[in-house]
């Protein structure tokens, strides 16, 4: 197969490298900044100057892009976008964390062009991408899922078919929102330990061992005991995802807890913590005088 990978950020580059590692297929890569393609070219990939050139003649085109705006430019731009260059019968897979509404827009474009489509965002971060243990949440036709699952399993340990187009995107926002809400709550409580006679390390140790704390919350609490937060899931992306999650329920009620968490992470971005890992949100509560 000829497989194009569009977007070589922290996740896309690692996913492309996993595809290269087997040596089974021709891998073509594109990134907005061409410098990011060099390590993959050295590993055997071919760099393309535009998404359209990458997508032309490719059997499968995989996108891992920052947001709706990036996705719209990379997939749908008339002159350089990938979709217009794809051959009928090829498959487009969007692994980005985007809104269900943009997913619907892209799915409709693929249908009109005779291209198969899956929204298949991933669970996991940089370590899982490197190890090939990502979890794919796929929305789309079951026959397309079956067709591309062998490729997805070279990058991930599981592929969950969620339903029709858009359900993968919606499920990803649900998972990220639940994770972020937990992390924000834990950050508030860990920061509140400052100045008390309860030892933070001991409190976190016991908290993590209780059934109250999920594994994710327990791990986050431990990370918050430190003072450096190297990014695996940067706060600015957390804020973006929470905004998407809160905005994706229009006409179906409200998500007040999700909106509150979105406000917390947006404030963290405004305070200069956007490049830190999600657990770095604890700094917002420390500087607010809670600790």
C-alpha positions as CSV (number, residue, x, y, z in Angstrom):
1,X,0.0,0.0,0.0
2,X,0.9,3.6,-0.3
3,X,0.0,5.4,2.9
4,X,0.1,9.1,3.4
5,X,0.5,10.6,6.9
6,X,-0.5,14.3,7.2
7,X,0.6,16.1,10.3
8,X,3.9,15.2,12.1
9,X,3.5,16.6,15.5
10,X,4.2,14.6,18.7
11,X,1.7,11.9,17.7
12,X,1.7,11.9,13.9
13,X,5.4,11.5,13.7
14,X,5.4,8.6,16.1
15,X,2.6,6.9,14.2
16,X,4.3,7.4,10.9
17,X,7.5,5.8,12.4
18,X,5.5,2.8,13.5
19,X,4.2,2.3,9.9
20,X,7.8,2.7,8.6
21,X,9.1,0.1,11.0
22,X,7.5,-2.9,9.3
23,X,8.8,-2.0,5.9
24,X,5.6,-3.3,4.4
25,X,4.3,-0.2,2.7
26,X,5.4,3.0,0.9
27,X,5.0,5.9,3.4
28,X,4.6,9.5,2.3
29,X,4.6,12.3,4.9
30,X,3.6,15.9,4.9
31,X,3.9,18.6,7.6
32,X,3.2,22.3,7.6
33,X,6.8,22.9,8.6
34,X,9.0,20.7,6.3
35,X,11.7,20.4,8.9
36,X,9.6,17.8,10.7
37,X,9.7,15.5,7.8
38,X,13.5,15.0,7.8
39,X,13.9,12.3,10.5
40,X,11.2,10.3,8.8
41,X,12.7,10.7,5.3
42,X,16.0,9.5,6.8
43,X,14.0,6.5,8.1
44,X,12.7,5.7,4.6
45,X,9.6,7.9,4.1
46,X,9.0,10.2,1.1
47,X,8.2,13.8,1.9
48,X,5.5,15.6,-0.1
49,X,5.3,19.4,-0.5
50,X,1.5,19.6,0.0
51,X,-1.3,17.4,1.4
52,X,-2.6,17.0,-2.2
53,X,0.7,15.6,-3.4
54,X,0.9,13.3,-0.4
55,X,-2.6,12.0,-1.0
56,X,-2.3,11.5,-4.8
57,X,-2.2,7.8,-5.6
58,X,-2.3,6.9,-1.9
59,X,-4.5,4.0,-0.9
60,X,-4.9,5.3,2.6
61,X,-4.5,8.9,3.9
62,X,-4.2,9.4,7.6
63,X,-4.5,12.8,9.3
64,X,-3.3,13.7,12.8
65,X,-4.0,17.5,13.0
66,X,-4.4,20.0,15.8
67,X,-8.0,21.1,15.4
68,X,-11.0,21.8,13.1
69,X,-9.3,24.7,11.4
70,X,-6.1,22.7,10.6
71,X,-8.2,19.8,9.5
72,X,-10.3,21.9,7.1
73,X,-7.2,23.4,5.6
74,X,-5.3,20.2,5.2
75,X,-8.2,18.0,3.9
76,X,-10.6,20.4,2.2
77,X,-8.6,23.4,0.8
78,X,-9.4,23.3,-3.0
79,X,-5.9,23.9,-4.3
80,X,-3.6,21.9,-1.9
81,X,-6.1,19.8,0.2
82,X,-5.7,16.1,0.4
83,X,-9.3,15.1,-0.4
84,X,-9.5,16.5,-3.9
85,X,-6.4,14.6,-4.9
86,X,-7.5,11.2,-3.6
87,X,-8.5,8.5,-6.0
88,X,-12.0,7.1,-5.7
89,X,-11.9,3.9,-3.6
90,X,-9.1,5.2,-1.4
91,X,-9.7,5.7,2.4
92,X,-9.3,8.8,4.5
93,X,-8.8,8.4,8.2
94,X,-8.9,11.4,10.5
95,X,-7.2,10.6,13.8
96,X,-7.4,14.1,15.1
97,X,-9.4,15.3,18.1
98,X,-12.0,17.5,16.4
99,X,-15.7,18.3,16.6
100,X,-18.4,16.0,15.4
101,X,-19.6,18.8,13.2
102,X,-16.3,19.0,11.3
103,X,-16.2,15.2,11.1
104,X,-19.6,15.4,9.4
105,X,-18.3,18.0,7.0
106,X,-15.3,15.8,6.1
107,X,-17.4,12.6,5.8
108,X,-19.8,14.3,3.4
109,X,-16.9,15.5,1.3
110,X,-15.4,12.0,1.2
111,X,-18.8,10.5,0.2
112,X,-19.1,13.0,-2.6
113,X,-15.6,12.2,-3.9
114,X,-16.1,8.4,-3.7
115,X,-13.6,8.0,-0.9
116,X,-14.1,5.8,2.2
117,X,-13.9,7.6,5.5
118,X,-13.3,6.9,9.2
119,X,-13.1,9.3,12.1
120,X,-10.6,7.3,14.3
121,X,-9.2,9.5,17.1
122,X,-6.8,7.8,19.5
123,X,-6.5,7.3,23.2
124,X,-3.0,7.4,24.5
125,X,-0.1,9.8,24.3
126,X,3.5,9.8,23.2
127,X,4.6,6.7,25.0
128,X,1.7,4.7,23.6
129,X,2.3,6.0,20.1
130,X,6.0,4.9,20.3
131,X,5.0,1.5,21.6
132,X,2.2,0.9,19.2
133,X,-0.4,0.6,21.9
134,X,-2.8,3.4,21.0
135,X,-6.5,2.7,21.2
136,X,-8.5,3.8,18.1
137,X,-12.1,4.9,18.4
138,X,-13.5,4.4,14.9
139,X,-16.7,5.9,13.5
140,X,-17.8,4.9,10.0
141,X,-18.8,2.0,7.8
142,X,-17.9,-1.4,9.4
143,X,-16.6,-2.6,6.1
144,X,-14.1,0.3,6.0
145,X,-13.1,-0.5,9.6
146,X,-12.4,-4.1,8.6
147,X,-10.4,-3.0,5.5
148,X,-8.0,-0.7,7.4
149,X,-7.9,-2.4,10.8
150,X,-4.6,-4.3,10.0
151,X,-2.9,-0.9,9.4
152,X,-4.4,0.6,12.5
153,X,-3.2,-2.3,14.6
154,X,0.4,-1.6,13.5
155,X,0.0,1.6,15.5
156,X,-2.4,0.5,18.2
157,X,-3.4,-2.3,20.5
158,X,-7.2,-2.0,20.0
159,X,-9.7,-0.7,17.4
160,X,-13.2,0.0,18.8
161,X,-15.9,0.6,16.2
162,X,-18.2,3.1,17.9
163,X,-20.9,3.4,15.2
164,X,-21.5,5.7,12.1
165,X,-19.3,8.6,11.1
166,X,-18.9,11.1,14.0
167,X,-19.2,8.6,16.8
168,X,-15.5,8.2,17.1
169,X,-15.0,11.9,17.4
170,X,-17.8,12.2,20.0
171,X,-16.4,9.3,22.0
172,X,-13.0,10.9,22.1
173,X,-14.3,14.1,23.5
174,X,-16.3,12.2,26.1
175,X,-13.1,10.4,27.3
176,X,-11.0,13.5,27.3
177,X,-13.6,15.5,29.1
178,X,-13.9,12.9,31.8
179,X,-10.1,12.7,32.2
180,X,-9.7,16.5,32.4
181,X,-12.5,16.9,34.9
182,X,-10.8,14.4,37.2
183,X,-7.4,16.0,36.8
184,X,-8.8,19.5,37.6
185,X,-10.5,18.2,40.8
186,X,-7.4,16.4,41.9
187,X,-5.3,19.5,41.3
188,X,-7.6,21.6,43.4
189,X,-7.4,19.1,46.3
190,X,-3.6,18.5,46.0
191,X,-2.9,22.2,46.0
192,X,-5.2,22.7,49.0
193,X,-2.9,20.4,51.1
194,X,-0.3,23.2,51.2
195,X,0.1,24.8,54.6
196,X,-1.8,22.0,56.3
197,X,-0.4,19.4,58.7
198,X,-1.2,16.6,56.2
199,X,1.8,15.5,54.3
200,X,1.0,15.8,50.6
201,X,3.1,12.8,49.5
202,X,1.5,10.6,52.1
203,X,-2.0,11.9,51.3
204,X,-1.5,11.2,47.6
205,X,-0.2,7.7,48.4
206,X,-3.2,6.8,50.3
207,X,-5.6,8.5,47.9
208,X,-4.2,6.5,45.0
209,X,-4.8,3.3,46.9
210,X,-8.5,3.9,47.6
211,X,-11.4,2.9,45.3
212,X,-12.4,6.6,45.1
213,X,-9.4,7.4,42.9
214,X,-9.4,6.1,39.3
215,X,-6.0,4.9,38.1
216,X,-5.8,8.1,36.0
217,X,-6.6,10.3,38.9
218,X,-4.1,8.5,41.1
219,X,-1.3,8.8,38.6
220,X,-2.1,12.5,38.1
221,X,-2.0,13.2,41.8
222,X,1.5,11.7,42.1
223,X,2.7,13.8,39.2
224,X,1.3,16.9,40.9
225,X,3.8,16.5,43.8
226,X,6.5,17.6,41.5
227,X,7.3,21.0,40.0
228,X,8.0,20.2,36.4
229,X,5.4,19.0,34.0
230,X,6.9,17.8,30.7
231,X,4.1,17.6,28.2
232,X,2.5,14.4,27.1
233,X,-1.0,16.0,26.8
234,X,-0.4,19.8,26.8
235,X,-2.8,22.1,28.7
236,X,-3.5,24.2,25.6
237,X,-4.8,21.1,23.8
238,X,-6.8,20.1,26.9
239,X,-8.5,23.5,26.9
240,X,-9.3,23.1,23.2
241,X,-10.8,19.6,23.6
242,X,-12.9,20.7,26.6
243,X,-14.2,23.6,24.5
244,X,-15.1,21.2,21.8
245,X,-16.8,18.8,24.2
246,X,-18.8,21.6,25.9
247,X,-19.9,23.0,22.5
248,X,-20.8,19.6,21.0
249,X,-24.1,19.3,23.0
250,X,-26.0,22.2,21.5
251,X,-29.7,21.4,21.6
252,X,-29.2,18.5,24.0
253,X,-28.8,20.3,27.3
254,X,-25.6,21.6,28.9
255,X,-22.5,20.1,30.5
256,X,-21.9,22.4,33.5
257,X,-19.0,20.4,35.0
258,X,-17.3,20.1,31.6
259,X,-17.7,23.9,31.1
260,X,-16.2,24.6,34.5
261,X,-13.2,22.4,33.8
262,X,-12.9,24.1,30.4
263,X,-12.7,27.5,32.2
264,X,-10.1,26.1,34.6
265,X,-7.8,24.9,31.8
266,X,-8.3,28.1,29.8
267,X,-7.2,30.1,32.8
268,X,-4.1,27.9,33.0
269,X,-3.3,28.7,29.4
270,X,-3.8,32.4,30.1
271,X,-1.4,32.2,33.1
272,X,1.3,30.8,30.8
273,X,1.0,27.0,31.5
274,X,-0.3,26.0,28.1
275,X,2.8,24.1,27.1
276,X,2.9,22.1,30.4
277,X,1.4,18.6,30.7
278,X,-2.3,18.4,31.9
279,X,-1.1,17.7,35.4
280,X,0.6,21.1,35.5
281,X,-2.9,22.7,36.0
282,X,-2.0,22.3,39.7
283,X,0.2,25.4,39.3
284,X,-3.0,27.5,38.7
285,X,-4.3,26.5,42.1
286,X,-0.9,27.1,43.8
287,X,-0.6,30.6,42.4
288,X,-4.2,31.3,43.2
289,X,-3.2,31.1,46.9
290,X,-4.8,27.8,47.6
291,X,-1.3,26.4,48.4
